Amino acid sequence: MLPNALGPRYEELRRLVISPRVWDLMFWTVPELTDEEVVEEALKYEPYVILGHPA
């Protein structure tokens, strides 16, 4: 199933959270997560920044 076929629910969640794993959380998590658990896990995502060395 393609993301576009999921309709507004997937698109809205993807727009509201910064987690790159929304698709995986929805379809590839074992055991399967409820809708509420998917949102909870997606909201836990915190990107990290790799700082370079000063010049």
Secondary structure, DSSP 8 states (H G I E B T S, - for coil): --GGGGTHHHHHHHHH---TTHHHHHHS-SS---HHHHHHHHHH-----------
